[in-house]
Amino acid sequence: MRSQNVHNNSAVYKSEVKIVFDRLKDGPLTKIQAFDELAIFTLAQRIHELRKSGYDIRSEMIPIETAKGLRQIAEYTLISEGVNHA
């Protein structure tokens, strides 16, 4: 039973990576947008997986206003698809 859950999780991760990649083609993405638009809670992990696959993704800290004041969050931008994905 446990190995089946690991396999199912792997499929979910691959699906989320594709969803994030497709969204990055439309423009920059923050973890707030990933949660609101895509229902993805683990954006940094999906970005890490894309980078490991050869995608060039820039991270920039941007200020956002919150109930607790000004905070910084990462905004990710797809720069290029890398040599293996052109």
C-alpha positions in Angstrom: 0.0 0.0 0.0 2.8 2.4 0.9 4.6 2.0 -2.5 1.3 2.8 -4.3 1.1 6.1 -2.4 4.7 6.9 -3.3 3.9 6.2 -7.0 0.7 8.3 -6.8 2.6 11.2 -5.2 5.2 11.0 -7.9 2.5 11.5 -10.5 1.1 14.4 -8.6 4.5 16.1 -8.4 5.1 15.7 -12.2 1.6 17.1 -12.8 2.3 20.1 -10.5 5.7 20.7 -12.2 3.9 20.9 -15.6 1.2 23.1 -14.3 3.8 25.5 -12.8 5.9 25.4 -16.0 2.9 26.2 -18.1 1.9 29.1 -15.8 5.5 30.5 -15.8 5.3 30.8 -19.6 2.5 33.3 -19.1 4.7 35.5 -16.7 6.1 35.8 -13.2 4.6 33.7 -10.4 4.7 34.1 -6.6 3.7 31.5 -4.0 0.5 33.5 -3.3 -0.5 33.3 -7.0 0.5 29.6 -7.1 -1.8 29.0 -4.2 -4.7 31.2 -5.4 -4.6 30.3 -9.1 -3.2 26.8 -9.2 -3.9 25.3 -5.7 -0.2 24.5 -5.4 1.2 24.8 -1.9 4.9 23.9 -2.6 5.9 26.3 -5.4 9.6 26.5 -4.2 9.9 22.7 -4.5 8.4 22.7 -8.0 10.7 25.5 -9.1 13.7 23.5 -7.7 12.6 20.5 -9.8 12.3 22.6 -12.9 15.8 24.0 -12.4 17.2 20.5 -11.9 15.6 19.7 -15.3 17.6 22.5 -16.9 15.1 25.4 -16.9 16.5 28.8 -16.2 14.2 30.5 -13.7 15.1 33.8 -12.0 14.1 34.5 -8.4 13.5 38.0 -7.2 12.4 39.1 -3.8 9.5 41.6 -4.1 7.6 43.5 -1.4 4.0 42.8 -0.6 1.7 44.5 1.9 0.2 42.2 4.5 -1.9 42.7 7.6 1.4 42.6 9.5 3.1 45.2 7.3 5.5 45.0 4.4 7.0 41.5 3.7 9.2 40.1 1.0 8.3 37.0 -1.1 10.0 35.4 -4.0 8.7 36.0 -7.5 9.8 33.4 -10.1 10.3 34.2 -13.8 11.1 31.7 -16.6 14.1 33.1 -18.4 14.7 30.2 -20.8 13.9 26.6 -21.3 17.5 25.4 -21.2 19.5 23.4 -23.8 17.6 20.2 -23.2 14.2 21.7 -23.7 14.5 24.1 -26.7 
